Amino acid sequence: MQTDQDANPTQATLADLGIRVRAWRARRGMTRKQLAADSGLSERFLADVESGKGNVSINSLEAAARALNISLLDLLQDAPRPALARAQGLLARLDDGQLDQAYSMLSSSFDLADAQGREQRIALIGLRGAGKTTLGAQLATQRGVPFVELDREIEREAGTSMNEILLLHGQAGYRRYERRALLRIAQECADGVVVTTGGSIVSERETFDLLQSHFYCVWLKASPEEHMSRVVAQGDMRPFDVTHGATHDALDDIRRILASREALYARADAVVDTAARTARQSLKDLERAVPR
């Protein structure tokens, strides 16, 4: 017979697992319905897992991890790799000047230096509704460089629509096309470009590292309420679940996604807060934020 002492650790483990699944889904910008479709698991089962009540098997966890384009280990652990944790512990003791020196030493020692001309290639990151398309197009015009929407270039790379890419190849296939498109843009626009990216690009470590090595990244941020009002005005609520009048749930989705990605967005070279700013004011802020 199972005692309370036996049950409580199990319940705590399931609750932690549910939090991880929910957090990864938020990072990917996937609805529970999308995760169910990609993983072959039922929405009801995923709801139970995320609430800490699911009776989870290894097979179902592997299916969820594949759909999220992560490893099973990523889904089961919170801690970074041990060697990375040790390195972070050392770096945390350094002041800003020493951190700059450490960055230069690592870059030169391990051939991780930024790509040539990186500061002329601007990438705007952030959640839908931050103003990436509007401000990106205006900034490109002012700088006299091409304006590129990464989603359209991914479709060009794959020769089909975004929906078809995800349907045929899943998240892993989509990310492969995304990385190819980024490398092609960096090569074709060596002298300068302004690129807008999807909101979830920061949650893909390999892709975000690639973006940062070839592009000067600017996080366009706004409050959850402003994100909400802007996407409603655009009439496109992806990736938020919105039915008739269910704006409260959508706002909670936005808050959760922003919270899960905030530390990742903050890795950008510069941050421009568009909250309570007009488009003209935000453009001026953006012009000041990027290298001339």
Backbone hydrogen bonds in HBPLUS format (Angstrom, degrees):
<---DONOR---> <-ACCEPTOR-->    atom                        ^
c    i                          cat <-CA-CA->   ^        H-A-AA   ^      H-
h    n   atom  resd res      DA  || num        DHA   H-A  angle D-A-AA Bond
n    s   type  num  typ     dist DA aas  dist angle  dist       angle   num
A0006-ASP N   A0003-THR O   3.08 MM   3  5.17 126.0  2.39  95.9 109.4     1
A0007-ALA N   A0003-THR O   3.01 MM   4  6.31 155.9  2.07 149.1 155.9     2
A0008-ASN N   A0004-ASP O   2.98 MM   4  6.00 166.6  2.00 153.0 155.0     3
A0011-GLN N   A0007-ALA O   2.87 MM   4  6.12 159.7  1.91 159.2 165.8     4
A0012-ALA N   A0008-ASN O   2.88 MM   4  6.08 154.9  1.94 150.7 157.9     5
A0013-THR N   A0009-PRO O   2.93 MM   4  6.14 153.2  2.00 145.7 152.6     6
A0014-LEU N   A0010-THR O   2.96 MM   4  6.24 162.7  1.99 152.9 157.0     7
A0015-ALA N   A0011-GLN O   2.90 MM   4  6.06 153.5  1.97 144.2 152.0     8
A0016-ASP N   A0012-ALA O   2.93 MM   4  6.16 158.2  1.98 147.5 152.8     9
A0017-LEU N   A0013-THR O   2.92 MM   4  6.16 156.5  1.98 147.8 154.7    10
A0018-GLY N   A0014-LEU O   2.91 MM   4  6.12 156.7  1.96 146.8 152.9    11
A0019-ILE N   A0015-ALA O   3.05 MM   4  6.33 151.1  2.13 145.6 153.0    12
A0020-ARG N   A0016-ASP O   3.03 MM   4  6.34 154.3  2.10 147.6 154.2    13
A0021-VAL N   A0017-LEU O   2.95 MM   4  6.25 164.7  1.97 157.5 160.9    14
A0022-ARG N   A0018-GLY O   3.00 MM   4  6.13 163.2  2.03 146.6 151.5    15
A0023-ALA N   A0019-ILE O   2.86 MM   4  6.01 153.1  1.93 145.2 153.1    16
A0024-TRP N   A0020-ARG O   2.87 MM   4  6.07 164.8  1.89 155.2 158.6    17
A0025-ARG N   A0021-VAL O   2.97 MM   4  6.09 156.3  2.03 145.4 152.5    18
A0026-ALA N   A0022-ARG O   2.98 MM   4  6.18 149.6  2.08 140.2 148.5    19
A0027-ARG N   A0023-ALA O   2.91 MM   4  6.21 154.7  1.97 147.5 154.5    20
A0028-ARG N   A0024-TRP O   2.99 MM   4  6.21 153.2  2.06 146.9 153.5    21
A0029-GLY N   A0025-ARG O   3.04 MM   4  6.12 116.2  2.46 131.8 147.7    22
A0030-MET N   A0025-ARG O   3.01 MM   5  5.33 161.4  2.05 158.7 158.2    23
A0029-GLY N   A0026-ALA O   3.02 MM   3  4.92 141.8  2.17  95.2 106.9    24
A0035-LEU N   A0031-THR O   3.01 MM   4  6.34 161.3  2.04 153.1 157.9    25
A0036-ALA N   A0032-ARG O   2.90 MM   4  6.08 154.0  1.97 144.9 152.3    26
A0037-ALA N   A0033-LYS O   3.00 MM   4  6.24 157.8  2.05 146.2 151.8    27
A0038-ASP N   A0034-GLN O   2.95 MM   4  6.17 160.2  1.99 152.0 157.1    28
A0039-SER N   A0035-LEU O   2.93 MM   4  5.90 146.6  2.04 144.6 153.1    29
A0040-GLY N   A0036-ALA O   2.88 MM   4  5.61 139.0  2.05 144.2 152.2    30
A0046-LEU N   A0042-SER O   3.02 MM   4  6.33 163.9  2.05 152.0 156.1    31
A0047-ALA N   A0043-GLU O   2.84 MM   4  6.04 152.2  1.91 148.5 156.6    32
A0048-ASP N   A0044-ARG O   3.02 MM   4  6.30 152.2  2.10 144.8 151.8    33
A0049-VAL N   A0045-PHE O   2.89 MM   4  6.23 154.8  1.95 149.8 157.5    34
A0050-GLU N   A0046-LEU O   2.87 MM   4  6.08 167.5  1.89 153.5 156.1    35
A0051-SER N   A0047-ALA O   3.08 MM   4  6.21 132.6  2.31 135.6 147.5    36
A0053-LYS N   A0048-ASP O   2.77 MM   5  4.97 155.6  1.83 160.5 153.8    37
A0054-GLY N   A0048-ASP O   3.09 MM   6  4.67 127.1  2.38 107.1 101.3    38
A0052-GLY N   A0049-VAL O   2.99 MM   3  5.14 159.5  2.03 107.2 113.2    39
A0061-LEU N   A0057-SER O   3.05 MM   4  6.33 155.0  2.12 147.7 154.9    40
A0062-GLU N   A0058-ILE O   2.86 MM   4  6.09 159.0  1.91 153.6 159.2    41
A0063-ALA N   A0059-ASN O   2.99 MM   4  6.21 152.6  2.07 143.3 150.9    42
A0064-ALA N   A0060-SER O   3.00 MM   4  6.22 156.8  2.05 144.7 150.4    43
A0065-ALA N   A0061-LEU O   2.85 MM   4  6.07 160.0  1.89 150.9 156.9    44
A0066-ARG N   A0062-GLU O   2.91 MM   4  6.08 161.7  1.95 149.4 153.8    45
A0067-ALA N   A0063-ALA O   3.12 MM   4  6.29 159.1  2.16 143.7 149.3    46
A0068-LEU N   A0064-ALA O   3.00 MM   4  6.23 140.7  2.16 142.4 153.2    47
A0068-LEU N   A0065-ALA O   3.15 MM   3  5.03 123.2  2.48  92.0 106.5    48
A0070-ILE N   A0065-ALA O   3.01 MM   5  5.26 173.3  2.01 147.3 149.5    49
A0069-ASN N   A0066-ARG O   3.01 MM   3  4.87 151.2  2.10  98.0 107.1    50
A0075-LEU N   A0071-SER O   3.24 MM   4  6.62 146.6  2.36 142.9 151.4    51
A0075-LEU N   A0072-LEU O   3.09 MM   3  5.12 121.5  2.45  94.0 108.6    52
A0076-LEU N   A0072-LEU O   3.09 MM   4  6.35 133.9  2.31 140.9 153.6    53
A0076-LEU N   A0073-LEU O   3.09 MM   3  5.06 129.8  2.35  95.0 108.6    54
A0077-GLN N   A0073-LEU O   3.02 MM   4  6.06 133.8  2.24 153.7 162.3    55
A0084-LEU N   A0081-ARG O   2.99 MM   3  5.20 114.3  2.43 103.9 120.1    56
A0085-ALA N   A0081-ARG O   2.86 MM   4  6.15 155.0  1.92 158.2 166.7    57
A0086-ARG N   A0082-PRO O   2.97 MM   4  6.30 152.2  2.05 150.2 157.3    58
A0087-ALA N   A0083-ALA O   3.01 MM   4  6.29 159.2  2.05 147.2 152.8    59
A0088-GLN N   A0084-LEU O   2.87 MM   4  6.08 159.4  1.91 151.1 156.9    60
A0089-GLY N   A0085-ALA O   2.96 MM   4  6.16 146.4  2.08 140.1 149.2    61
A0090-LEU N   A0086-ARG O   3.12 MM   4  6.49 148.1  2.23 145.9 153.4    62
A0091-LEU N   A0087-ALA O   2.95 MM   4  6.24 166.6  1.97 155.2 158.8    63
A0092-ALA N   A0088-GLN O   2.95 MM   4  6.02 146.1  2.06 144.3 152.5    64
A0093-ARG N   A0090-LEU O   3.07 MM   3  5.61 155.4  2.13 111.9 119.3    65
A0094-LEU N   A0091-LEU O   3.05 MM   3  5.43 162.1  2.08 114.2 119.9    66
A0099-LEU N   A0095-ASP O   2.90 MM   4  6.15 150.3  1.99 153.4 163.0    67
A0100-ASP N   A0096-ASP O   3.06 MM   4  6.35 151.9  2.14 147.9 154.2    68
A0101-GLN N   A0097-GLY O   3.17 MM   4  6.51 153.7  2.24 142.6 149.5    69
A0102-ALA N   A0098-GLN O   2.84 MM   4  6.12 157.0  1.89 149.2 155.8    70
A0103-TYR N   A0099-LEU O   2.87 MM   4  6.07 153.2  1.95 146.6 153.8    71
A0104-SER N   A0100-ASP O   3.07 MM   4  6.33 158.6  2.12 146.2 151.2    72
A0105-MET N   A0101-GLN O   2.94 MM   4  6.19 158.7  1.99 151.1 157.1    73
A0106-LEU N   A0102-ALA O   2.94 MM   4  6.10 163.5  1.97 150.3 154.4    74
A0107-SER N   A0103-TYR O   2.93 MM   4  6.05 161.5  1.97 148.5 154.2    75
A0108-SER N   A0104-SER O   3.01 MM   4  6.16 164.1  2.03 148.5 152.2    76
A0109-SER N   A0105-MET O   2.88 MM   4  5.87 158.1  1.93 146.8 153.9    77
A0110-PHE N   A0106-LEU O   3.02 MM   4  5.90 159.1  2.06 148.1 151.9    78
A0112-LEU N   A0107-SER O   2.79 MM   5  4.30 154.1  1.86 129.1 135.5    79
A0115-ALA N   A0213-SER O   2.92 MM  98  5.90 167.5  1.93 162.0 166.2    80
A0118-ARG N   A0115-ALA O   3.20 MM   3  5.57 142.3  2.35 139.2 135.2    81
A0120-GLN N   A0117-GLY O   3.02 MM   3  5.57 158.8  2.07 117.7 124.5    82
A0121-ARG N   A0118-ARG O   2.98 MM   3  5.37 154.7  2.05 111.3 119.4    83
A0193-VAL N   A0120-GLN O   3.28 MM  73  6.82 146.9  2.40 137.9 138.3    84
A0216-TYR N   A0121-ARG O   2.70 MM  95  5.99 164.7  1.72 168.5 171.0    85
A0122-ILE N   A0193-VAL O   2.83 MM  71  6.11 159.4  1.87 166.5 160.6    86
A0195-VAL N   A0122-ILE O   2.73 MM  73  6.12 163.0  1.75 160.5 166.5    87
A0123-ALA N   A0216-TYR O   2.90 MM  93  5.90 167.1  1.92 140.5 142.6    88
A0218-VAL N   A0123-ALA O   2.88 MM  95  6.24 157.3  1.93 164.8 170.0    89
A0124-LEU N   A0195-VAL O   2.78 MM  71  6.17 164.4  1.81 168.2 172.8    90
A0197-THR N   A0124-LEU O   3.22 MM  73  6.25 153.9  2.29 172.7 169.1    91
A0125-ILE N   A0218-VAL O   2.88 MM  93  6.05 168.0  1.90 151.5 154.9    92
A0220-LEU N   A0125-ILE O   2.96 MM  95  6.22 166.4  1.98 170.7 166.3    93
A0130-ALA N   A0127-LEU O   3.20 MM   3  6.01 134.7  2.42 148.3 149.1    94
A0135-LEU N   A0131-GLY O   2.94 MM   4  5.83 164.2  1.97 153.6 158.0    95
A0136-GLY N   A0132-LYS O   2.76 MM   4  5.45 145.0  1.88 135.2 146.8    96
A0137-ALA N   A0133-THR O   3.04 MM   4  6.03 165.7  2.06 146.5 149.4    97
A0138-GLN N   A0134-THR O   3.31 MM   4  6.51 159.6  2.36 142.6 148.1    98
A0139-LEU N   A0135-LEU O   2.85 MM   4  5.99 158.7  1.89 150.3 156.4    99
A0140-ALA N   A0136-GLY O   2.95 MM   4  6.10 160.5  1.99 149.4 154.5   100
A0141-THR N   A0137-ALA O   3.12 MM   4  6.31 155.9  2.18 143.2 149.3   101
A0142-GLN N   A0138-GLN O   3.06 MM   4  6.32 159.8  2.10 147.9 153.0   102
A0143-ARG N   A0139-LEU O   2.96 MM   4  6.19 149.2  2.06 148.2 156.8   103
A0144-GLY N   A0140-ALA O   2.85 MM   4  5.85 120.1  2.21 139.3 154.5   104
A0145-VAL N   A0140-ALA O   3.06 MM   5  5.18 161.2  2.09 143.9 147.6   105
A0144-GLY N   A0141-THR O   3.26 MM   3  5.06 141.8  2.41  92.4 103.2   106
A0194-VAL N   A0146-PRO O   3.02 MM  48  6.41 152.6  2.09 159.2 167.9   107
A0148-VAL N   A0194-VAL O   2.88 MM  46  6.19 168.4  1.89 163.8 166.2   108
A0196-THR N   A0148-VAL O   2.98 MM  48  6.52 151.6  2.06 156.7 165.7   109
A0152-ARG N   A0149-GLU O   3.07 MM   3  5.61 123.3  2.40 111.9 124.3   110
A0153-GLU N   A0149-GLU O   3.28 MM   4  6.65 151.5  2.36 147.4 155.7   111
A0150-LEU N   A0196-THR O   2.94 MM  46  5.90 167.2  1.95 162.7 166.8   112
A0153-GLU N   A0150-LEU O   3.03 MM   3  5.00 116.5  2.45  95.0 111.1   113
A0154-ILE N   A0150-LEU O   2.86 MM   4  6.15 146.2  1.97 154.1 164.0   114
A0155-GLU N   A0151-ASP O   3.09 MM   4  6.41 156.1  2.15 146.2 151.9   115
A0156-ARG N   A0152-ARG O   2.97 MM   4  6.23 150.1  2.06 139.8 148.6   116
A0157-GLU N   A0153-GLU O   2.86 MM   4  6.05 152.0  1.94 141.3 148.7   117
A0158-ALA N   A0154-ILE O   2.95 MM   4  6.20 153.4  2.02 148.4 155.1   118
A0159-GLY N   A0155-GLU O   2.69 MM   4  5.64 132.7  1.91 142.2 155.5   119
A0160-THR N   A0155-GLU O   3.25 MM   5  5.32 135.9  2.46 137.8 144.4   120
A0165-ILE N   A0161-SER O   2.92 MM   4  6.22 154.1  1.99 151.8 159.6   121
A0166-LEU N   A0162-MET O   3.05 MM   4  6.34 167.4  2.06 158.5 159.8   122
A0167-LEU N   A0163-ASN O   2.91 MM   4  6.06 153.9  1.98 144.2 152.5   123
A0168-LEU N   A0164-GLU O   2.79 MM   4  5.84 162.9  1.82 151.1 155.1   124
A0169-HIS N   A0165-ILE O   2.73 MM   4  5.56 158.7  1.78 149.9 156.9   125
A0170-GLY N   A0166-LEU O   2.90 MM   4  4.30 137.9  2.08 109.6 118.8   126
A0173-GLY N   A0169-HIS O   3.33 MM   4  4.64 147.5  2.44 127.4 124.8   127
A0174-TYR N   A0170-GLY O   3.04 MM   4  6.26 160.2  2.08 150.4 156.6   128
A0175-ARG N   A0171-GLN O   2.95 MM   4  6.17 159.3  1.99 152.8 157.4   129
A0176-ARG N   A0172-ALA O   3.13 MM   4  6.41 145.0  2.26 140.9 150.1   130
A0177-TYR N   A0173-GLY O   3.14 MM   4  6.48 162.2  2.17 154.2 157.4   131
A0178-GLU N   A0174-TYR O   2.92 MM   4  6.18 147.5  2.03 144.2 154.6   132
A0179-ARG N   A0175-ARG O   2.99 MM   4  6.21 158.6  2.04 148.7 151.9   133
A0180-ARG N   A0176-ARG O   3.09 MM   4  6.36 160.6  2.13 148.9 154.4   134
A0181-ALA N   A0177-TYR O   2.92 MM   4  6.09 159.2  1.96 147.8 153.5   135
A0182-LEU N   A0178-GLU O   2.99 MM   4  6.25 157.0  2.04 148.7 154.7   136
A0183-LEU N   A0179-ARG O   3.08 MM   4  6.31 164.9  2.10 151.8 154.9   137
A0184-ARG N   A0180-ARG O   2.99 MM   4  6.20 157.9  2.04 149.5 156.0   138
A0185-ILE N   A0181-ALA O   2.91 MM   4  6.12 162.3  1.94 153.3 157.7   139
A0186-ALA N   A0182-LEU O   2.99 MM   4  6.21 162.6  2.02 150.7 155.2   140
A0187-GLN N   A0183-LEU O   3.06 MM   4  6.27 148.6  2.16 142.7 150.9   141
A0188-GLU N   A0184-ARG O   2.82 MM   4  6.00 167.7  1.84 158.7 162.0   142
A0189-CYS N   A0185-ILE O   2.83 MM   4  5.69 145.5  1.95 147.4 155.4   143
A0192-GLY N   A0189-CYS O   3.11 MM   3  5.46 162.4  2.14 112.2 117.8   144
A0201-ILE N   A0198-GLY O   3.30 MM   3  5.73 170.9  2.30 117.3 119.7   145
A0203-SER N   A0200-SER O   3.01 MM   3  5.59 154.1  2.08 117.7 125.1   146
A0204-GLU N   A0201-ILE O   3.25 MM   3  5.66 165.4  2.27 111.3 115.6   147
A0208-PHE N   A0204-GLU O   2.77 MM   4  5.88 168.7  1.78 169.0 172.9   148
A0209-ASP N   A0205-ARG O   2.87 MM   4  5.96 157.9  1.92 150.0 156.2   149
A0210-LEU N   A0206-GLU O   3.06 MM   4  6.25 152.7  2.14 139.0 146.5   150
A0211-LEU N   A0207-THR O   2.86 MM   4  6.16 157.3  1.91 149.7 156.1   151
A0212-GLN N   A0208-PHE O   2.89 MM   4  6.10 166.4  1.91 152.3 155.2   152
A0213-SER N   A0209-ASP O   2.99 MM   4  6.13 140.2  2.15 141.8 152.2   153
A0214-HIS N   A0211-LEU O   3.24 MM   3  5.50 141.8  2.40 102.9 112.9   154
A0215-PHE N   A0211-LEU O   2.82 MM   4  5.66 137.2  2.00 154.7 166.3   155
A0269-ASP N   A0217-CYS O   2.89 MM  52  5.31 125.9  2.19 127.4 141.7   156
A0270-ALA N   A0217-CYS O   3.24 MM  53  6.69 142.7  2.39 150.7 158.6   157
A0219-TRP N   A0270-ALA O   2.91 MM  51  6.34 162.4  1.94 156.1 155.5   158
A0272-VAL N   A0219-TRP O   2.88 MM  53  6.14 169.3  1.89 158.2 159.5   159
A0221-LYS N   A0272-VAL O   3.02 MM  51  6.31 160.7  2.06 147.2 153.3   160
A0274-THR N   A0221-LYS O   2.81 MM  53  5.99 161.9  1.84 170.2 170.1   161
A0226-GLU N   A0223-SER O   3.07 MM   3  5.25 119.0  2.46 100.8 115.4   162
A0227-HIS N   A0223-SER O   2.96 MM   4  6.27 162.7  1.99 160.0 165.3   163
A0228-MET N   A0224-PRO O   2.93 MM   4  6.11 158.4  1.98 147.0 153.2   164
A0229-SER N   A0225-GLU O   2.95 MM   4  6.23 164.8  1.98 149.1 152.2   165
A0230-ARG N   A0226-GLU O   2.98 MM   4  6.06 158.3  2.03 149.2 154.7   166
A0231-VAL N   A0227-HIS O   3.04 MM   4  6.25 163.6  2.07 153.5 157.3   167
A0232-VAL N   A0228-MET O   3.03 MM   4  6.17 154.7  2.09 151.3 158.7   168
A0233-ALA N   A0229-SER O   3.03 MM   4  6.16 154.2  2.10 137.7 144.9   169
A0234-GLN N   A0230-ARG O   2.96 MM   4  6.22 140.1  2.12 139.5 150.6   170
A0235-GLY N   A0231-VAL O   3.01 MM   4  6.15 123.3  2.34 132.8 146.6   171
A0236-ASP N   A0231-VAL O   3.34 MM   5  5.82 145.2  2.47 158.5 161.7   172
A0235-GLY N   A0232-VAL O   3.03 MM   3  5.01 137.8  2.21  96.0 108.6   173
A0240-PHE N   A0237-MET O   2.57 MM   3  5.43 148.0  1.67 145.7 150.4   174
A0246-ALA N   A0243-THR O   3.06 MM   3  5.32 167.4  2.08 122.5 126.5   175
A0250-ALA N   A0246-ALA O   3.40 MM   4  6.68 157.9  2.46 141.6 147.7   176
A0251-LEU N   A0247-THR O   2.88 MM   4  6.09 155.1  1.94 150.3 156.3   177
A0252-ASP N   A0248-HIS O   3.04 MM   4  6.32 151.6  2.12 144.8 152.5   178
A0253-ASP N   A0249-ASP O   2.93 MM   4  6.25 149.0  2.03 144.7 153.6   179
A0254-ILE N   A0250-ALA O   2.97 MM   4  6.33 155.3  2.03 149.1 155.0   180
A0255-ARG N   A0251-LEU O   2.97 MM   4  6.25 162.9  2.00 149.8 154.0   181
A0256-ARG N   A0252-ASP O   2.94 MM   4  6.11 160.6  1.97 149.0 154.3   182
A0257-ILE N   A0253-ASP O   2.89 MM   4  6.11 162.5  1.92 153.8 158.5   183
A0258-LEU N   A0254-ILE O   2.91 MM   4  6.06 169.4  1.92 155.1 158.2   184
A0259-ALA N   A0255-ARG O   2.94 MM   4  6.08 160.1  1.98 147.3 153.1   185
A0260-SER N   A0256-ARG O   2.99 MM   4  6.17 154.5  2.06 146.3 152.9   186
A0261-ARG N   A0257-ILE O   3.06 MM   4  6.23 136.7  2.26 145.1 156.2   187
A0261-ARG N   A0258-LEU O   3.25 MM   3  5.24 132.2  2.50  94.5 106.9   188
A0262-GLU N   A0258-LEU O   2.86 MM   4  5.62 121.4  2.21 147.3 159.7   189
A0264-LEU N   A0261-ARG O   2.91 MM   3  5.16 122.8  2.24 105.7 121.6   190
A0265-TYR N   A0261-ARG O   2.84 MM   4  6.09 166.2  1.86 168.5 173.1   191
A0266-ALA N   A0262-GLU O   2.95 MM   4  6.07 148.7  2.05 146.1 155.3   192
A0267-ARG N   A0264-LEU O   3.07 MM   3  5.51 163.6  2.10 112.5 117.8   193
A0268-ALA N   A0265-TYR O   3.07 MM   3  5.92 164.5  2.09 125.3 127.9   194
A0277-ARG N   A0274-THR O   3.23 MM   3  5.29 145.8  2.35 132.2 124.0   195
A0282-SER N   A0278-THR O   2.88 MM   4  6.10 163.4  1.91 154.8 159.6   196
A0283-LEU N   A0279-ALA O   2.91 MM   4  6.06 149.2  2.01 143.2 151.5   197
A0284-LYS N   A0280-ARG O   3.16 MM   4  6.42 157.4  2.21 145.4 150.4   198
A0285-ASP N   A0281-GLN O   3.00 MM   4  6.32 155.9  2.05 147.0 154.0   199
A0286-LEU N   A0282-SER O   2.84 MM   4  6.07 152.9  1.91 145.9 153.6   200
A0287-GLU N   A0283-LEU O   2.84 MM   4  6.11 155.8  1.90 150.8 157.2   201
A0288-ARG N   A0284-LYS O   3.09 MM   4  6.35 152.0  2.17 145.9 152.5   202
A0289-ALA N   A0285-ASP O   3.09 MM   4  6.27 135.0  2.30 137.6 150.0   203
A0289-ALA N   A0286-LEU O   3.04 MM   3  4.95 126.1  2.34  92.9 107.7   204
A0290-VAL N   A0286-LEU O   3.23 MM   4  6.46 136.2  2.43 151.2 159.3   205
